[in-house]
Amino acid sequence: MTRKTRLENGVLTCITLLAGLIWIFPLYWAFVTSVRTENRVVSADAGLLPDELNLSSYVDALFNTSLMDWYINSIGTAVIITAVVLLTGMMCAYALSQMEFPGRRVLYLVVLASFMVPAQALVVPQFVLMNDLHLINRWGGIILPQLVVPVVIIVYKQFFDAVPKEMKEAVVLDGGGDYTLLFKVYLPLNWGITTALGIITFIMSWNAFLWPFLVVTTEDMMTIPVGITQVNDSFGVAYARIMSVALLAAAPVVIAYLIFQKRVTEAVMISSGVKG
């Protein structure tokens, strides 16, 4: 390795470390703020280093807010959305890829065109529809508009298109139908893609804010991102309390990311490749 190469590697390492420090500093500052008293948080001589360990804000967040209700709502809606999106997306992609029927190309073009429609443009008609169906402040009102995820259909279709036709012909010769092909042949072959799409869909539904914020008006039905906005204090802004709730709200997603980091990275690459 030449001297120039070592110098370039050293500069690149320093830049990477600096970028990492800049990225992680808000998380570090949130934690430091959450373990301080409110008086210490707003004190002029409060430094960057944690100088106390006060867990009262975490106790207050766990027992004096509706955090557990928000957890249940977020987990319940995210799990249902993920399961339904994967199942319907897989079935739709299989039909578009492996079945012949009138309007198949038009339907696929509609799926592709849905990328050009911003979600914000659908908020008003979706809200009116959910109100007509009496799904305001219901899980159904949170879930239904989030079940349309075109990228899942496209990724599955690309996989089904790449499966050798000989495999399908062999299954058909053995008497297998579409159910056998989809759930007993194709699905076991693409568990990696299914896992990656499932993780990214779960995280997206967990972090969704705009739609749950509009369709839910009672505190007990709020999801985590919406519930955080309701944490306040009678005497002003409680910074330590807000930061503790935010960290507790983010904990499940962070843990899931650390466990399935490789799959999450694959999912981001898949979705970015399709959108690009």
C-alpha positions as CSV (number, residue, x, y, z in Angstrom):
1,M,0.0,0.0,0.0
2,T,1.5,3.3,-1.1
3,R,1.8,6.4,1.1
4,K,-0.8,8.2,-1.0
5,T,-3.3,5.3,-0.6
6,R,-2.8,5.3,3.2
7,L,-3.4,9.0,3.3
8,E,-6.6,8.7,1.3
9,N,-7.8,5.9,3.5
10,G,-7.0,7.9,6.6
11,V,-8.9,11.0,5.3
12,L,-11.9,8.8,4.3
13,T,-11.9,7.2,7.8
14,C,-11.9,10.6,9.5
15,I,-14.7,11.9,7.3
16,T,-16.7,8.7,8.0
17,L,-16.2,9.0,11.8
18,L,-17.1,12.7,11.7
19,A,-20.3,11.9,9.7
20,G,-21.1,9.2,12.2
21,L,-20.7,11.5,15.2
22,I,-22.9,14.2,13.6
23,W,-25.6,11.5,12.9
24,I,-25.5,10.0,16.4
25,F,-25.2,13.3,18.4
26,P,-29.0,14.0,18.4
27,L,-29.7,10.5,19.8
28,Y,-27.0,11.0,22.4
29,W,-28.3,14.4,23.4
30,A,-31.9,13.0,23.7
31,F,-30.6,10.3,26.1
32,V,-28.6,12.9,28.2
33,T,-31.7,15.1,28.3
34,S,-34.0,12.2,29.3
35,V,-31.9,11.3,32.4
36,R,-31.8,14.9,33.8
37,T,-34.3,16.7,35.9
38,E,-36.3,19.4,34.2
39,N,-34.5,22.2,36.1
40,R,-31.1,20.8,35.1
41,V,-32.2,20.5,31.4
42,V,-32.9,24.2,31.2
43,S,-30.0,25.2,33.4
44,A,-27.4,27.5,31.7
45,D,-24.5,25.4,33.0
46,A,-25.8,22.1,31.7
47,G,-22.9,20.5,29.8
48,L,-22.7,17.9,27.1
49,L,-21.7,15.1,29.4
50,P,-24.3,13.4,31.5
51,D,-23.8,14.6,35.1
52,E,-26.8,12.7,36.7
53,L,-28.9,9.7,36.3
54,N,-32.5,10.6,37.0
55,L,-35.0,8.0,35.7
56,S,-38.1,9.8,36.9
57,S,-39.0,10.9,33.4
58,Y,-39.0,7.2,32.2
59,V,-41.2,6.2,35.2
60,D,-43.5,9.1,34.4
61,A,-43.7,8.2,30.7
62,L,-44.5,4.5,31.5
63,F,-47.1,5.0,34.2
64,N,-48.5,8.5,33.7
65,T,-49.1,8.4,30.0
66,S,-51.0,6.2,27.5
67,L,-47.7,4.8,26.2
68,M,-48.7,1.2,26.6
69,D,-51.9,1.8,24.7
70,W,-49.9,3.5,22.0
71,Y,-47.6,0.5,21.9
72,I,-50.5,-1.9,21.5
73,N,-52.0,0.2,18.7
74,S,-48.8,0.6,16.8
75,I,-47.8,-3.1,17.1
76,G,-51.3,-4.3,16.2
77,T,-51.8,-2.1,13.2
78,A,-48.3,-2.6,11.9
79,V,-48.5,-6.4,12.1
80,I,-51.9,-6.5,10.4
81,I,-50.7,-4.0,7.7
82,T,-47.5,-6.0,7.1
83,A,-49.3,-9.4,6.8
84,V,-52.0,-8.1,4.5
85,V,-49.7,-6.2,2.3
86,L,-47.4,-9.1,1.8
87,L,-50.2,-11.6,1.1
88,T,-52.1,-9.4,-1.3
89,G,-49.0,-8.1,-2.9
90,M,-47.7,-11.6,-3.5
91,M,-51.0,-12.8,-4.9
92,C,-51.4,-9.8,-7.2
93,A,-47.8,-10.1,-8.4
94,Y,-48.3,-13.8,-9.1
95,A,-51.4,-13.1,-11.2
96,L,-49.6,-10.4,-13.1
97,S,-46.6,-12.6,-13.8
98,Q,-48.0,-16.1,-14.2
99,M,-51.6,-15.8,-15.3
100,E,-53.2,-14.8,-18.5
101,F,-56.3,-12.6,-18.4
102,P,-57.7,-9.6,-20.2
103,G,-56.4,-6.3,-19.0
104,R,-53.3,-7.7,-17.4
105,R,-50.9,-5.2,-18.9
106,V,-53.3,-2.3,-18.2
107,L,-53.5,-3.4,-14.5
108,Y,-49.7,-3.5,-14.3
109,L,-49.4,0.0,-15.8
110,V,-51.9,1.2,-13.2
111,V,-49.7,-0.3,-10.4
112,L,-46.7,1.5,-11.9
113,A,-48.6,4.7,-12.3
114,S,-49.6,4.7,-8.7
115,F,-46.0,5.8,-7.9
116,M,-46.7,9.1,-9.4
117,V,-49.7,9.8,-7.1
118,P,-48.5,11.4,-3.8
119,A,-50.1,10.0,-0.7
120,Q,-51.0,13.5,0.5
121,A,-53.2,14.0,-2.5
122,L,-55.4,11.1,-1.3
123,V,-55.8,12.2,2.3
124,V,-59.1,14.1,1.8
125,P,-61.0,11.4,-0.2
126,Q,-59.6,8.7,2.1
127,F,-60.8,10.6,5.2
128,V,-64.3,11.1,3.8
129,L,-64.5,7.3,2.9
130,M,-63.3,6.3,6.4
131,N,-65.9,8.6,8.0
132,D,-68.6,7.2,5.8
133,L,-67.6,3.7,6.9
134,H,-67.6,4.8,10.6
135,L,-63.9,3.9,10.9
136,I,-62.7,7.1,12.5
137,N,-60.9,6.3,15.8
138,R,-60.8,2.6,14.8
139,W,-58.0,0.3,13.8
140,G,-59.7,-0.2,10.5
141,G,-59.5,3.5,9.7
142,I,-55.7,3.4,10.4
143,I,-55.1,0.2,8.5
144,L,-57.1,0.3,5.3
145,P,-55.5,3.3,3.5
146,Q,-52.0,1.9,4.3
147,L,-52.7,-1.5,2.6
148,V,-51.7,-0.2,-0.9
149,V,-47.9,-0.6,-1.3
150,P,-47.1,-0.9,-5.0
151,V,-43.4,-1.6,-4.5
152,V,-44.2,-4.9,-2.9
153,I,-46.2,-6.0,-6.0
154,I,-43.4,-4.9,-8.3
155,V,-40.7,-6.6,-6.4
156,Y,-42.6,-9.9,-6.2
157,K,-43.5,-9.7,-9.9
158,Q,-39.8,-9.3,-10.8
159,F,-39.0,-12.4,-8.8
160,F,-41.8,-14.5,-10.3
161,D,-40.8,-13.4,-13.8
162,A,-37.2,-14.7,-13.1
163,V,-38.4,-18.2,-12.0
164,P,-37.6,-20.7,-14.8
165,K,-40.7,-21.8,-16.7
166,E,-39.5,-25.4,-16.5
167,M,-40.3,-25.4,-12.8
168,K,-43.8,-24.3,-13.4
169,E,-44.3,-26.9,-16.1
170,A,-43.0,-29.6,-13.8
171,V,-45.5,-28.7,-11.0
172,V,-48.4,-28.5,-13.5
173,L,-47.5,-32.0,-14.9
174,D,-47.6,-33.3,-11.3
175,G,-51.1,-32.0,-11.0
176,G,-50.3,-28.8,-9.0
177,G,-52.4,-25.7,-9.5
178,D,-51.8,-22.0,-8.8
179,Y,-52.1,-22.5,-5.0
180,T,-49.4,-25.1,-5.1
181,L,-47.2,-23.0,-7.3
182,L,-47.5,-19.9,-5.2
183,F,-47.4,-21.1,-1.6
184,K,-45.5,-24.4,-1.9
185,V,-43.0,-23.6,-4.6
186,Y,-42.5,-19.9,-5.2
187,L,-42.9,-18.7,-1.6
188,P,-40.2,-21.1,-0.1
189,L,-37.9,-19.8,-2.9
190,N,-38.3,-16.1,-2.0
191,W,-38.3,-16.2,1.8
192,G,-35.4,-13.7,1.8
193,I,-37.3,-11.2,-0.3
194,T,-40.5,-11.7,1.8
195,T,-38.6,-11.2,5.0
196,A,-36.9,-8.0,3.7
197,L,-40.2,-6.6,2.4
198,G,-42.0,-7.5,5.7
199,I,-39.4,-5.7,7.8
200,I,-39.4,-2.5,5.7
201,T,-43.2,-2.5,5.5
202,F,-43.5,-3.0,9.3
203,I,-41.1,-0.1,9.9
204,M,-42.9,2.2,7.5
205,S,-46.3,1.5,9.1
206,W,-44.8,1.9,12.6
207,N,-43.4,5.3,11.7
208,A,-46.5,6.5,9.8
209,F,-47.6,9.8,11.2
210,L,-49.8,11.9,8.9
211,W,-52.7,9.5,8.3
212,P,-52.9,8.1,11.9
213,F,-52.8,11.8,13.1
214,L,-55.8,12.7,10.9
215,V,-58.0,9.6,11.5
216,V,-57.5,9.3,15.3
217,T,-58.7,11.9,17.7
218,T,-58.9,10.1,21.0
219,E,-55.7,9.5,23.0
220,D,-56.3,5.8,23.7
221,M,-56.4,5.0,20.0
222,M,-53.3,6.8,19.0
223,T,-50.2,5.2,17.6
224,I,-46.7,5.9,18.9
225,P,-45.7,8.7,16.5
226,V,-49.0,10.5,17.1
227,G,-49.0,9.9,20.9
228,I,-45.6,11.5,21.3
229,T,-47.1,14.8,20.2
230,Q,-49.6,14.6,23.2
231,V,-46.9,14.5,25.9
232,N,-46.9,17.8,27.6
233,D,-46.9,19.4,31.0
234,S,-49.3,21.8,32.7
235,F,-46.5,24.2,33.4
236,G,-44.8,24.2,30.0
237,V,-42.7,22.0,27.9
238,A,-41.3,19.0,29.8
239,Y,-38.1,18.3,27.8
240,A,-36.9,15.3,29.8
241,R,-40.3,13.7,29.7
242,I,-40.7,14.2,25.9
243,M,-37.2,12.8,25.2
244,S,-37.8,9.7,27.4
245,V,-41.1,9.0,25.6
246,A,-39.4,9.5,22.2
247,L,-36.6,7.0,23.1
248,L,-39.1,4.5,24.5
249,A,-41.2,4.8,21.3
250,A,-38.2,4.3,19.1
251,A,-36.8,1.3,21.1
252,P,-38.8,-1.5,19.3
253,V,-37.8,-0.3,15.9
254,V,-34.2,0.1,16.9
255,I,-34.1,-3.4,18.4
256,A,-35.7,-4.9,15.3
257,Y,-33.2,-3.1,13.1
258,L,-30.3,-4.4,15.1
259,I,-31.6,-7.9,14.9
260,F,-32.5,-7.8,11.2
261,Q,-30.0,-5.3,10.0
262,K,-28.9,-7.3,6.9
263,R,-32.5,-7.8,5.9
264,V,-33.4,-4.2,6.3
265,T,-30.4,-3.2,4.2
266,E,-31.6,-5.6,1.5
267,A,-35.1,-4.2,1.6
268,V,-33.9,-0.6,1.3
269,M,-31.7,-1.6,-1.7
270,I,-34.7,-3.4,-3.3
271,S,-37.1,-0.5,-2.9
272,S,-34.6,2.1,-4.0
273,G,-33.7,0.0,-7.1
274,V,-37.4,-0.3,-8.0
275,K,-38.1,3.4,-7.4
276,G,-35.0,4.4,-9.3
